[in-house]
């Protein structure tokens, strides 16, 4: 019974209006995947390069 959780910025869904990148949560439990967009402040691409 293996479970993994990953929080990551999804650069493919970057906003065209303000160039901000949303965060997503992915949980994998026994081979079953679930993914959700997190309701947190989005960041701009310049902060990811640091």
C-alpha distance matrix in Angstrom:
0.0 3.8 6.7 10.3 13.6 17.0 20.5 23.2 26.8 27.3 30.7 31.1 31.6 34.3 37.0 40.3 42.2 41.3 39.1 36.2 32.5 29.8 26.4 23.2 19.7 16.7 13.2 10.5 7.4 5.8 9.2 11.3 13.7 15.9 18.9 21.7 24.9 25.4 28.6 29.8 32.9 32.9 34.3 36.8 36.2 38.5 36.1 33.2 35.5 36.0
3.8 0.0 3.8 6.8 10.4 13.6 17.2 19.8 23.4 24.1 27.3 27.9 28.6 31.1 34.0 37.3 39.3 38.2 35.8 33.0 29.3 26.8 23.3 20.3 16.8 13.9 10.7 8.0 6.0 5.7 8.2 10.4 11.9 14.2 16.7 19.5 22.5 22.8 26.2 27.1 30.0 29.9 31.0 33.4 32.6 34.9 32.5 29.6 31.8 32.3
6.7 3.8 0.0 3.8 6.9 10.4 13.8 16.6 20.3 21.1 24.5 25.3 25.7 28.1 30.8 34.2 36.0 34.8 32.6 29.6 26.1 23.4 19.9 16.8 13.3 10.6 7.3 5.6 4.4 6.6 8.5 9.4 9.9 11.4 13.6 16.1 18.9 19.1 22.4 23.3 26.3 26.3 27.6 30.1 29.7 31.9 29.5 26.7 29.2 29.7
10.3 6.8 3.8 0.0 3.8 6.8 10.4 13.1 16.8 17.8 21.1 22.2 22.7 24.9 27.7 31.1 33.0 31.6 29.3 26.4 22.7 20.3 16.7 13.9 10.6 8.2 5.8 5.3 6.6 9.3 9.8 10.5 9.7 10.8 11.9 14.3 16.7 16.8 20.2 20.7 23.5 23.2 24.2 26.6 26.0 28.2 25.8 23.0 25.4 25.9
13.6 10.4 6.9 3.8 0.0 3.8 6.9 10.0 13.7 15.1 18.5 19.8 20.0 22.0 24.6 28.1 29.8 28.3 26.1 23.0 19.5 16.9 13.2 10.6 7.2 5.7 4.5 6.5 8.8 12.1 12.2 11.9 9.9 9.7 9.8 11.5 13.4 13.2 16.6 17.0 19.7 19.6 20.7 23.3 23.0 25.3 22.7 20.2 22.9 23.4
17.0 13.6 10.4 6.8 3.8 0.0 3.8 6.4 10.1 11.7 15.0 16.6 17.0 18.7 21.5 24.9 26.7 25.1 22.7 19.7 16.1 13.9 10.3 8.2 5.7 5.2 6.5 8.8 11.8 14.9 14.3 13.9 11.2 10.7 9.5 10.8 11.8 11.7 15.2 15.1 17.3 16.7 17.5 19.9 19.3 21.6 19.2 16.5 19.3 20.0
20.5 17.2 13.8 10.4 6.9 3.8 0.0 3.8 7.2 9.5 12.8 14.9 14.8 16.0 18.6 22.1 23.5 21.7 19.5 16.3 12.9 10.6 6.9 5.7 4.6 6.5 8.9 11.9 15.0 18.3 17.5 16.6 13.5 12.1 9.7 9.7 9.6 8.8 12.1 11.6 13.6 13.0 13.8 16.4 16.3 18.6 16.1 13.8 17.0 17.6
23.2 19.8 16.6 13.1 10.0 6.4 3.8 0.0 3.8 6.3 9.2 11.6 11.9 12.9 15.8 19.2 20.9 19.1 16.5 13.6 10.0 8.6 5.5 5.5 6.6 8.3 11.5 14.1 17.5 20.6 19.2 18.3 14.9 13.7 10.8 10.8 9.8 9.7 12.8 11.9 13.0 11.4 11.7 13.7 13.0 15.6 13.5 10.8 13.9 15.2
26.8 23.4 20.3 16.8 13.7 10.1 7.2 3.8 0.0 3.8 6.0 9.0 9.0 9.3 12.3 15.5 17.2 15.4 12.7 10.0 6.4 5.8 4.3 6.2 9.0 11.1 14.6 17.2 20.8 23.8 22.1 21.0 17.4 15.8 12.5 11.7 9.7 9.9 12.3 11.1 11.3 8.8 8.7 10.2 9.7 12.6 11.2 8.7 12.0 13.9
27.3 24.1 21.1 17.8 15.1 11.7 9.5 6.3 3.8 0.0 3.8 5.5 5.8 7.2 10.6 13.6 15.9 14.9 12.1 10.0 6.3 5.9 6.0 6.6 9.8 11.2 15.0 17.2 20.9 23.7 21.5 20.2 16.4 15.0 11.6 11.1 9.3 10.9 13.4 13.1 13.2 10.3 10.7 11.4 10.6 14.1 13.6 11.1 13.9 16.5
30.7 27.3 24.5 21.1 18.5 15.0 12.8 9.2 6.0 3.8 0.0 3.8 5.4 5.3 9.1 11.4 14.1 13.1 9.7 8.8 5.8 7.5 8.9 10.3 13.6 14.9 18.6 20.7 24.4 27.0 24.6 23.5 19.8 18.6 15.2 14.7 12.6 14.0 16.0 15.2 14.5 11.0 10.4 9.8 8.2 11.8 12.3 9.9 12.1 15.2
31.1 27.9 25.3 22.2 19.8 16.6 14.9 11.6 9.0 5.5 3.8 0.0 3.8 5.7 9.1 10.8 14.1 14.1 11.1 10.8 8.3 9.4 11.0 11.5 14.7 15.5 19.2 20.8 24.6 26.8 24.1 22.8 19.2 18.1 14.9 14.8 13.0 15.3 17.4 17.4 16.9 13.5 13.5 12.8 11.4 15.1 15.9 13.6 15.5 18.8
31.6 28.6 25.7 22.7 20.0 17.0 14.8 11.9 9.0 5.8 5.4 3.8 0.0 3.8 6.4 8.9 11.6 11.9 9.6 8.9 6.7 7.1 9.5 10.3 13.9 15.2 19.0 21.1 24.7 27.3 24.8 23.0 19.3 17.5 14.0 13.0 10.7 13.0 14.6 14.9 14.5 11.2 12.1 11.9 11.7 15.5 16.1 14.4 17.0 19.9
34.3 31.1 28.1 24.9 22.0 18.7 16.0 12.9 9.3 7.2 5.3 5.7 3.8 0.0 3.8 6.4 9.0 8.5 5.8 5.6 4.6 6.9 10.1 12.1 15.8 17.8 21.5 24.0 27.6 30.3 28.0 26.3 22.5 20.6 17.0 15.5 12.6 14.1 15.0 14.5 13.1 9.5 9.7 8.7 8.6 12.3 13.4 12.4 14.8 17.7
37.0 34.0 30.8 27.7 24.6 21.5 18.6 15.8 12.3 10.6 9.1 9.1 6.4 3.8 0.0 3.8 5.4 5.8 4.8 5.4 6.5 8.3 12.1 14.2 18.0 20.3 24.0 26.6 30.1 32.9 30.7 28.7 24.9 22.7 19.0 17.0 13.7 15.0 15.0 14.7 12.9 9.7 10.4 9.3 10.5 13.7 15.0 14.9 17.2 19.9
40.3 37.3 34.2 31.1 28.1 24.9 22.1 19.2 15.5 13.6 11.4 10.8 8.9 6.4 3.8 0.0 3.8 5.9 5.5 8.0 9.8 12.0 15.7 17.9 21.6 23.7 27.4 29.9 33.4 36.1 33.7 31.7 28.0 25.9 22.3 20.4 17.3 18.7 18.6 18.3 16.2 13.1 13.2 11.3 12.0 14.9 16.9 17.0 18.7 21.6
42.2 39.3 36.0 33.0 29.8 26.7 23.5 20.9 17.2 15.9 14.1 14.1 11.6 9.0 5.4 3.8 0.0 3.8 6.1 8.2 11.0 13.0 16.8 19.3 23.0 25.5 29.1 31.9 35.3 38.2 36.0 33.9 30.1 27.7 24.0 21.7 18.3 19.2 18.3 17.8 15.4 12.7 13.1 11.5 13.2 15.5 17.4 18.2 20.1 22.6
41.3 38.2 34.8 31.6 28.3 25.1 21.7 19.1 15.4 14.9 13.1 14.1 11.9 8.5 5.8 5.9 3.8 0.0 3.9 5.5 9.1 11.5 15.1 18.1 21.8 24.6 28.2 31.1 34.5 37.6 35.7 33.7 29.9 27.5 23.7 21.2 17.7 17.9 16.9 15.7 12.8 10.1 9.9 8.1 10.4 12.3 14.0 15.3 17.3 19.3
39.1 35.8 32.6 29.3 26.1 22.7 19.5 16.5 12.7 12.1 9.7 11.1 9.6 5.8 4.8 5.5 6.1 3.9 0.0 3.8 6.7 9.9 13.4 16.3 20.1 22.5 26.3 29.0 32.5 35.5 33.4 31.7 27.9 25.8 22.0 20.1 16.7 17.1 17.0 15.6 12.9 9.5 8.5 6.0 7.1 9.7 11.6 12.2 14.1 16.6
36.2 33.0 29.6 26.4 23.0 19.7 16.3 13.6 10.0 10.0 8.8 10.8 8.9 5.6 5.4 8.0 8.2 5.5 3.8 0.0 3.8 6.7 10.0 13.2 16.9 19.7 23.3 26.2 29.7 32.8 31.0 29.2 25.4 23.2 19.4 17.2 13.7 13.6 13.4 11.8 9.3 5.7 5.2 4.3 6.6 9.5 10.1 10.7 13.4 15.4
32.5 29.3 26.1 22.7 19.5 16.1 12.9 10.0 6.4 6.3 5.8 8.3 6.7 4.6 6.5 9.8 11.0 9.1 6.7 3.8 0.0 3.8 6.8 9.8 13.5 16.1 19.8 22.6 26.1 29.2 27.3 25.7 21.9 19.8 16.1 14.2 11.0 11.3 12.1 10.8 9.2 5.5 5.5 5.9 6.7 10.2 10.1 9.4 12.5 14.8
29.8 26.8 23.4 20.3 16.9 13.9 10.6 8.6 5.8 5.9 7.5 9.4 7.1 6.9 8.3 12.0 13.0 11.5 9.9 6.7 3.8 0.0 3.8 6.7 10.3 13.2 16.8 19.9 23.2 26.4 24.8 22.9 19.1 16.6 12.9 10.6 7.2 7.5 8.7 8.0 7.8 5.0 7.0 9.0 10.3 13.5 12.6 11.7 15.2 17.0
26.4 23.3 19.9 16.7 13.2 10.3 6.9 5.5 4.3 6.0 8.9 11.0 9.5 10.1 12.1 15.7 16.8 15.1 13.4 10.0 6.8 3.8 0.0 3.8 7.0 10.2 13.6 16.8 20.0 23.4 22.0 20.3 16.6 14.3 10.7 8.8 6.1 5.6 8.0 7.4 8.4 6.9 8.6 11.2 12.0 14.9 13.2 11.7 15.4 16.8
23.2 20.3 16.8 13.9 10.6 8.2 5.7 5.5 6.2 6.6 10.3 11.5 10.3 12.1 14.2 17.9 19.3 18.1 16.3 13.2 9.8 6.7 3.8 0.0 3.8 6.6 10.1 13.3 16.5 19.8 18.5 16.6 12.9 10.5 7.0 5.7 4.4 5.4 8.9 9.6 11.6 10.4 12.4 14.8 15.2 18.3 16.6 14.6 18.1 19.6
19.7 16.8 13.3 10.6 7.2 5.7 4.6 6.6 9.0 9.8 13.6 14.7 13.9 15.8 18.0 21.6 23.0 21.8 20.1 16.9 13.5 10.3 7.0 3.8 0.0 3.8 6.7 10.2 13.2 16.6 15.7 13.9 10.5 8.2 5.6 5.3 6.3 6.5 10.3 11.2 13.9 13.5 15.4 18.1 18.4 21.2 19.1 17.0 20.4 21.5
16.7 13.9 10.6 8.2 5.7 5.2 6.5 8.3 11.1 11.2 14.9 15.5 15.2 17.8 20.3 23.7 25.5 24.6 22.5 19.7 16.1 13.2 10.2 6.6 3.8 0.0 3.8 6.7 10.0 13.2 12.0 10.4 7.1 5.7 4.4 6.6 8.9 10.1 13.8 15.0 17.6 16.9 18.6 20.9 20.7 23.6 21.7 19.1 22.2 23.5
13.2 10.7 7.3 5.8 4.5 6.5 8.9 11.5 14.6 15.0 18.6 19.2 19.0 21.5 24.0 27.4 29.1 28.2 26.3 23.3 19.8 16.8 13.6 10.1 6.7 3.8 0.0 3.8 6.5 10.0 9.6 8.2 5.8 5.3 6.4 8.9 11.8 12.6 16.1 17.5 20.4 20.2 21.9 24.4 24.3 27.0 24.9 22.3 25.3 26.3
10.5 8.0 5.6 5.3 6.5 8.8 11.9 14.1 17.2 17.2 20.7 20.8 21.1 24.0 26.6 29.9 31.9 31.1 29.0 26.2 22.6 19.9 16.8 13.3 10.2 6.7 3.8 0.0 3.8 6.6 6.0 5.5 4.5 6.5 8.8 12.0 15.1 16.2 19.8 21.2 24.0 23.5 25.1 27.3 26.8 29.5 27.6 24.7 27.3 28.5
7.4 6.0 4.4 6.6 8.8 11.8 15.0 17.5 20.8 20.9 24.4 24.6 24.7 27.6 30.1 33.4 35.3 34.5 32.5 29.7 26.1 23.2 20.0 16.5 13.2 10.0 6.5 3.8 0.0 3.8 5.4 5.3 6.7 8.6 11.6 14.6 17.9 18.8 22.1 23.7 26.8 26.7 28.3 30.8 30.4 33.1 30.9 28.2 30.8 31.7
5.8 5.7 6.6 9.3 12.1 14.9 18.3 20.6 23.8 23.7 27.0 26.8 27.3 30.3 32.9 36.1 38.2 37.6 35.5 32.8 29.2 26.4 23.4 19.8 16.6 13.2 10.0 6.6 3.8 0.0 3.8 5.6 8.5 11.3 14.6 17.8 21.2 22.4 25.8 27.4 30.4 30.1 31.7 33.9 33.3 36.0 34.0 31.0 33.5 34.5
9.2 8.2 8.5 9.8 12.2 14.3 17.5 19.2 22.1 21.5 24.6 24.1 24.8 28.0 30.7 33.7 36.0 35.7 33.4 31.0 27.3 24.8 22.0 18.5 15.7 12.0 9.6 6.0 5.4 3.8 0.0 3.8 6.4 10.0 13.0 16.6 20.0 21.7 25.2 26.8 29.6 28.9 30.3 32.3 31.4 34.3 32.6 29.5 31.8 33.2
11.3 10.4 9.4 10.5 11.9 13.9 16.6 18.3 21.0 20.2 23.5 22.8 23.0 26.3 28.7 31.7 33.9 33.7 31.7 29.2 25.7 22.9 20.3 16.6 13.9 10.4 8.2 5.5 5.3 5.6 3.8 0.0 3.8 6.9 10.3 13.8 17.4 19.3 22.6 24.6 27.6 27.0 28.8 30.9 30.4 33.5 31.9 29.0 31.6 33.1
13.7 11.9 9.9 9.7 9.9 11.2 13.5 14.9 17.4 16.4 19.8 19.2 19.3 22.5 24.9 28.0 30.1 29.9 27.9 25.4 21.9 19.1 16.6 12.9 10.5 7.1 5.8 4.5 6.7 8.5 6.4 3.8 0.0 3.8 6.7 10.4 13.8 15.9 19.3 21.3 24.1 23.3 25.1 27.2 26.7 29.9 28.3 25.5 28.3 29.9
15.9 14.2 11.4 10.8 9.7 10.7 12.1 13.7 15.8 15.0 18.6 18.1 17.5 20.6 22.7 25.9 27.7 27.5 25.8 23.2 19.8 16.6 14.3 10.5 8.2 5.7 5.3 6.5 8.6 11.3 10.0 6.9 3.8 0.0 3.8 6.9 10.6 12.7 15.9 18.2 21.2 20.6 22.9 25.2 25.2 28.4 26.8 24.3 27.4 28.9
18.9 16.7 13.6 11.9 9.8 9.5 9.7 10.8 12.5 11.6 15.2 14.9 14.0 17.0 19.0 22.3 24.0 23.7 22.0 19.4 16.1 12.9 10.7 7.0 5.6 4.4 6.4 8.8 11.6 14.6 13.0 10.3 6.7 3.8 0.0 3.8 7.1 9.5 12.9 15.0 17.7 17.0 19.2 21.5 21.6 24.9 23.4 21.1 24.3 25.9
21.7 19.5 16.1 14.3 11.5 10.8 9.7 10.8 11.7 11.1 14.7 14.8 13.0 15.5 17.0 20.4 21.7 21.2 20.1 17.2 14.2 10.6 8.8 5.7 5.3 6.6 8.9 12.0 14.6 17.8 16.6 13.8 10.4 6.9 3.8 0.0 3.8 6.2 9.3 11.8 14.7 14.3 17.0 19.5 20.3 23.6 22.0 20.2 23.7 25.2
24.9 22.5 18.9 16.7 13.4 11.8 9.6 9.8 9.7 9.3 12.6 13.0 10.7 12.6 13.7 17.3 18.3 17.7 16.7 13.7 11.0 7.2 6.1 4.4 6.3 8.9 11.8 15.1 17.9 21.2 20.0 17.4 13.8 10.6 7.1 3.8 0.0 3.8 6.6 8.8 11.2 10.7 13.6 16.2 17.3 20.5 19.1 17.7 21.3 22.8
25.4 22.8 19.1 16.8 13.2 11.7 8.8 9.7 9.9 10.9 14.0 15.3 13.0 14.1 15.0 18.7 19.2 17.9 17.1 13.6 11.3 7.5 5.6 5.4 6.5 10.1 12.6 16.2 18.8 22.4 21.7 19.3 15.9 12.7 9.5 6.2 3.8 0.0 3.8 5.6 8.7 9.3 12.3 15.5 17.1 19.8 17.8 17.0 20.7 21.6
28.6 26.2 22.4 20.2 16.6 15.2 12.1 12.8 12.3 13.4 16.0 17.4 14.6 15.0 15.0 18.6 18.3 16.9 17.0 13.4 12.1 8.7 8.0 8.9 10.3 13.8 16.1 19.8 22.1 25.8 25.2 22.6 19.3 15.9 12.9 9.3 6.6 3.8 0.0 3.8 7.0 8.6 12.1 15.4 17.8 20.3 18.3 18.2 22.0 22.7
29.8 27.1 23.3 20.7 17.0 15.1 11.6 11.9 11.1 13.1 15.2 17.4 14.9 14.5 14.7 18.3 17.8 15.7 15.6 11.8 10.8 8.0 7.4 9.6 11.2 15.0 17.5 21.2 23.7 27.4 26.8 24.6 21.3 18.2 15.0 11.8 8.8 5.6 3.8 0.0 3.8 6.2 9.3 12.9 15.5 17.5 15.2 15.5 19.2 19.5
32.9 30.0 26.3 23.5 19.7 17.3 13.6 13.0 11.3 13.2 14.5 16.9 14.5 13.1 12.9 16.2 15.4 12.8 12.9 9.3 9.2 7.8 8.4 11.6 13.9 17.6 20.4 24.0 26.8 30.4 29.6 27.6 24.1 21.2 17.7 14.7 11.2 8.7 7.0 3.8 0.0 3.8 6.5 10.0 13.0 14.7 12.7 13.7 17.3 17.6
32.9 29.9 26.3 23.2 19.6 16.7 13.0 11.4 8.8 10.3 11.0 13.5 11.2 9.5 9.7 13.1 12.7 10.1 9.5 5.7 5.5 5.0 6.9 10.4 13.5 16.9 20.2 23.5 26.7 30.1 28.9 27.0 23.3 20.6 17.0 14.3 10.7 9.3 8.6 6.2 3.8 0.0 3.8 6.9 9.7 12.0 10.6 11.2 14.7 15.8
34.3 31.0 27.6 24.2 20.7 17.5 13.8 11.7 8.7 10.7 10.4 13.5 12.1 9.7 10.4 13.2 13.1 9.9 8.5 5.2 5.5 7.0 8.6 12.4 15.4 18.6 21.9 25.1 28.3 31.7 30.3 28.8 25.1 22.9 19.2 17.0 13.6 12.3 12.1 9.3 6.5 3.8 0.0 3.8 6.6 8.3 6.9 8.0 11.3 12.3
36.8 33.4 30.1 26.6 23.3 19.9 16.4 13.7 10.2 11.4 9.8 12.8 11.9 8.7 9.3 11.3 11.5 8.1 6.0 4.3 5.9 9.0 11.2 14.8 18.1 20.9 24.4 27.3 30.8 33.9 32.3 30.9 27.2 25.2 21.5 19.5 16.2 15.5 15.4 12.9 10.0 6.9 3.8 0.0 3.8 5.6 6.0 7.4 9.8 11.5
36.2 32.6 29.7 26.0 23.0 19.3 16.3 13.0 9.7 10.6 8.2 11.4 11.7 8.6 10.5 12.0 13.2 10.4 7.1 6.6 6.7 10.3 12.0 15.2 18.4 20.7 24.3 26.8 30.4 33.3 31.4 30.4 26.7 25.2 21.6 20.3 17.3 17.1 17.8 15.5 13.0 9.7 6.6 3.8 0.0 3.8 5.5 5.4 7.0 9.7
38.5 34.9 31.9 28.2 25.3 21.6 18.6 15.6 12.6 14.1 11.8 15.1 15.5 12.3 13.7 14.9 15.5 12.3 9.7 9.5 10.2 13.5 14.9 18.3 21.2 23.6 27.0 29.5 33.1 36.0 34.3 33.5 29.9 28.4 24.9 23.6 20.5 19.8 20.3 17.5 14.7 12.0 8.3 5.6 3.8 0.0 3.8 5.5 5.6 7.4
36.1 32.5 29.5 25.8 22.7 19.2 16.1 13.5 11.2 13.6 12.3 15.9 16.1 13.4 15.0 16.9 17.4 14.0 11.6 10.1 10.1 12.6 13.2 16.6 19.1 21.7 24.9 27.6 30.9 34.0 32.6 31.9 28.3 26.8 23.4 22.0 19.1 17.8 18.3 15.2 12.7 10.6 6.9 6.0 5.5 3.8 0.0 3.8 5.5 5.7
33.2 29.6 26.7 23.0 20.2 16.5 13.8 10.8 8.7 11.1 9.9 13.6 14.4 12.4 14.9 17.0 18.2 15.3 12.2 10.7 9.4 11.7 11.7 14.6 17.0 19.1 22.3 24.7 28.2 31.0 29.5 29.0 25.5 24.3 21.1 20.2 17.7 17.0 18.2 15.5 13.7 11.2 8.0 7.4 5.4 5.5 3.8 0.0 3.8 5.6
35.5 31.8 29.2 25.4 22.9 19.3 17.0 13.9 12.0 13.9 12.1 15.5 17.0 14.8 17.2 18.7 20.1 17.3 14.1 13.4 12.5 15.2 15.4 18.1 20.4 22.2 25.3 27.3 30.8 33.5 31.8 31.6 28.3 27.4 24.3 23.7 21.3 20.7 22.0 19.2 17.3 14.7 11.3 9.8 7.0 5.6 5.5 3.8 0.0 3.8
36.0 32.3 29.7 25.9 23.4 20.0 17.6 15.2 13.9 16.5 15.2 18.8 19.9 17.7 19.9 21.6 22.6 19.3 16.6 15.4 14.8 17.0 16.8 19.6 21.5 23.5 26.3 28.5 31.7 34.5 33.2 33.1 29.9 28.9 25.9 25.2 22.8 21.6 22.7 19.5 17.6 15.8 12.3 11.5 9.7 7.4 5.7 5.6 3.8 0.0
